[in-house]
Amino acid sequence: MLTLREKATYEFIQYYIDTNKHSPTAAEIAEHLKIQSRGVVHRYIKALSDKGYITLVKGKWRNIELKQHPLATSIPILGAIAAGQPIEAVTDNQFLDMQEIFVGQGRYALRVKGDSMIDEGIHDGDIVICRHTKNAVNGQIVVALVDSESATLKRIQWHEDQTISLVPANSTYKTQRYPNARVEIQGIFIGLLRMSK
């Protein structure tokens, strides 16, 4: 765990590298943090290195390189849990890569409004994680833009007559069918987040 000053140092290093494509010097970190002593900055940098957040490259002036900190992007899968009959608890020793799910290439999130996909387990207020793409296959749940103005989350069905059906997962809603030209695929659904109330 990082102290508040170590965290501020790390966040500035991240920002500086993202902006400038190289790492800051100790003097630049000290100036940003308004610290008079470079020795204090070196102590923060060493702590970040010791805790696995950065690597210090020998023989290089701007010698800080970021490391992907495993504890920040993965959580342990401890096993399976029954939602029906109880099952034996078995430790799994696997990790779920949160970065791959949530911040992989082309990922974005949308907050669900409404209940048209409730039979797929997608509820009002859920946050769905999607991957940007203009292509989808029959049966995928997609983010579809209709007439360049209305975005909706539905299961897609392509038809031979150059039409598309957007199929809800709630029997109180009707399937909507459109000419292909009226519908633009903007992404496919890959998962969701639901916070406990």
N, C-alpha and C positions, 0 to 999 in steps of 0.2 A: 504494500500500500504506500502511496506517495503522500508526503506532507503537502500542505497547501503551497509552500514556496517551490517545492520540487515539481508539483503539478503545473504551477505557473511557468516555471522554466521549460518544462516539456512542451506545454501548449505553445509557448513562444517559438521554440525550436521548430515544431511542426509547421506553424504559420510561416516562419521565415523561409524554411526549405520549400514549402509549397509556392511561395511568392517569388523567391529568388533562384530556386533550383540549386542552391548550395547552402551549407549550414552557416549559422552566425558564429562570430568570434565570441570569446568570453567578454570582451569589452562591449560588444553590441548587446549581449544578454544583460550585462550589468546596467547598461544605460536604459534598456527597456524596463527592467525591474526596479530601477532607481536605487541600485546598490552601489556603495562607494568602493567596497573591497572586491577585487577580482578573486581573491582567495575564497570568499564565500561562494561566488559563482562556481568556481572549480569544485567546491565541495558538493554543490547541487548536481553538477554534471557527473561527478564520480558516483554519486548515489543513484542517478538515473542509469548509469552504465552497470553498476553492481546489481540493480534490480531488473536488468534485462530490457530496458526501454530504448537504449541507444547503444551504439558501438563507437569506440574511439579508435580511429585509424592512426597508427603510428607513422610519423614522418610526413604528415599532411597538415597544412596550416589550418584550413577549415575542416577539422577532422571528425566532426560528429555525423554519424549516419543513424537514421531511425531504424528500429527493429520492430517488427510486428509482435506485440506483446501477447502471448498465447492466452493469458488469463483475461485479457480484455475482449477477445473475440471468440472464445469458445466456452461452453459450459458442459459439465460431465453428464453423460447419459448413464444413470445409475441402475437402469434395468427397466422392466415392464411393470405396469400396475393394472390390476383388473378394474374394469368398469362394469363387469357382470359378476360371474362367480369368482371368488378369490383364487389367486394363483400363487405359486411359490415365488418368493422374492429372490432374484438372482442378480448379483452385481455384474454390470456389463463391461466396465472399464473402457468405454468409448467416449468420444467427445463430439458434440454438435458444433459445427463451425458456423457461428452466428454471422461472421463476415460474409461467408459464401451465400447465405440466405438473404441477408438484408442489404449488403452493400456490394454485391457482385455486379458485374458489368450490366448496365442497362436497367438496374433495379429502381423502382420507385414505389411509393405508398399512396393509397387513397383511403379516405374514410367513407364507409358505407352509409348511405342514407336510404332507408326503406327495407322491406322484407321480401323482395321478389326472389331472393336466392336462399331463403331460410332452410329449404329442404336439403341444401348442400352444406348446411352448417354455417352459412355466412349470414350473420345477424346485423341488424341496424346498430350502428356505432362501432362495428368491428373495423380494424384497419387491415386492408388487404395489401399484400406485397405482390407486385407485378413485375414482369420483365418486358421491357420495351421491344416490340417487334411489329412489323406490318403484316406478318403471315401467321396463319393459324390453321389447324386441321379440324375436321369434323369432330365435334364432341368436346373440344376444349372450352374452358371458361375464359372469356376474353373481355377486354375493355374495348367497347365498340363506340365509335363516334358516328352518330346518325345525322345526316344533312349538315355536317360541319358545325353542329351546335349542341347536340344533346349526347352526353357520354353515359353509357350504361354498362353494367357488369352482367353478362348473360352467357349461357352456353350457345355455341355457334353451330349452325347446320347449313352446309352449302348444298345447293340444288342445281340440277343439270340445266334448268331454264334460266340460269344467270341471276338467281335470286338467293338471298340469305335469310335464314330464320334466326332470330334471337330468342332463345328458349329460356323462360324463367324456371326457377325451381320452387314454385309455390302455385298450387292448384287454383288459387283465386286470381291469378294473372294469366293473360292470354299470350301465346306466342305471337311475336310480331315478325312479319315477312316483308322484306324490302328488295328492290333491285340492287344488284351488287354495287353499282355506282354511288348509291346513297350511303353506303356503310364503309367506314375506314377503321381497320383494326389498329389499335394503338398499343396493345400489349396483351400478354396472357397472364392469368392468375397463377401464382405459384405457392401462396400460403397466406396465413392471416395471423393477426395478433388480437387477442381479446383480453382486456384488463378486467380483473375481478372488481366488482362494485362493493 
